[in-house]
Amino acid sequence: MLVKINRLSAWILLIFMIIFLISGYAWNNGILLPLRQAKHMHTELDLYLVFFFLVHVLISTKFTLARWRVGHERLVNLLLIAIGVLSFWSILGID
């Protein structure tokens, strides 16, 4: 199940990264998209981008640590979930 979630989050992350790059380019140069739409897309999609980035990275980190046989599984899971929640919470504090 985690492998499927990881792959899905990677594809969604790719889509959001493309949108984020295009909207940032359009916002800076005033081409490709209307300025207002580019600014809105670039500033409103960042939380989704961070969420899917954290999901993808933390699941991949769990798989890597399991492959290296680092730590106890439950402790690793708890620490990764805590890191994810604290990271997302700190990003929400910035917005």
QUILIN-V475002 format. One record per pair of residues at least 24 apart in sequence whose ideal C-beta (glycine too) atoms are under 8 Angstrom apart, sorted by the first residue. I is the first residue (numbers start at 1). J is the second residue. D is the distance in Angstrom with one decimal. If there is no record, write none. Layout:
i,j,d
I,J,D
I,J,D
This chain:
i,j,d
2,59,5.5
2,62,7.3
2,63,7.6
5,55,7.0
5,59,6.4
6,55,7.7
6,56,6.2
6,59,4.3
6,60,6.3
6,63,7.6
9,52,4.9
9,55,4.4
9,56,4.3
9,59,7.2
10,56,5.3
12,52,5.0
13,49,7.2
13,52,4.4
13,53,5.9
13,56,5.5
16,45,6.0
16,48,5.8
16,49,4.6
16,52,6.3
17,49,6.9
19,45,6.2
20,45,6.1
20,46,7.3
20,49,5.8
46,95,7.7
47,91,7.0
47,92,7.4
47,95,6.9
50,87,7.9
50,88,6.6
50,91,5.1
51,88,6.5
54,84,5.0
54,87,5.8
54,88,6.0
55,84,7.6
58,83,6.8
58,84,5.0
